[in-house]
Amino acid sequence: MSLTKKSKKGPFTLGITGTIASGKSSAGKILQELGVPVIDTDHIVHEILAKDPTVIKAVKDRFGEEVLTNEGKIDREKLGKVVFSDHEAKKSLEAIVHPATIMQCRKLIEEKNDNPVVAILVPLLFEARLESEYDEIWTIFTDEAILKERLAKRNGLDSVEIEKRLGAQMSQNEKVMRADHVIDNSDSLENTRNQIKTLLSKISGEA
């Protein structure tokens, strides 16, 4: 494979980003079906919030009892409601969680050294200024009306909560402008799959 890389060691890394409900997970499933290992940083964050004692203590100290379950564990739904309605709270949570997430992500990439390409799903890639972590960045784009419909159906959010969630992230247009490539996920999954296959072929020098 003739891969153009920012880094000299390890696999070619694809950073996959996009706004909430844009279809990052769907893109990840397609990549897996095409033989590309996928690391989901959302899963890493969930693990950290459940098991990392340093992070758990920092979250409890910063946000208090209101984000805990009856058993004293972090309730991600309660925490989400707090941070999506308060910009400073969101920044505080990111400062607590991001360093541990980045370290774990790097470790998982190292474990996949035998693979020519590894994809990493990173919702806040640009917001966290992680561009230099990846050899290439793809933004998953979806028509805004479809985004809102997905959020209403999948997450059970009302229109006010939807606007809060979307407003808490960088706009789709900005993410599109900053990406190396854009996958339009507004149509069928087959169309999305074809776009991904084409870009993978270019990465491997087969196109």
Buried (B, 14 or more C-beta within 10 A) or exposed (E): EEEEEEEEEBBBBBBBBBBBBBBBBBBBBBBEEEEBBBBBBEEBBEBBBEEBEEBBEBBBEBBEEEBBEEEEEBBBEBBBBBBBEEEEBBEBBBEBBBEBBBEBBBEBBEEBEEBEBBBBBBBBBBBBEBBEBBBBBBBBBBBBEBBBBBBBEEEEBEEEBBEBBBEBBBEBEBBBEBBBBBBBBBEEEEEBBEBBBEBBEEBBEEE
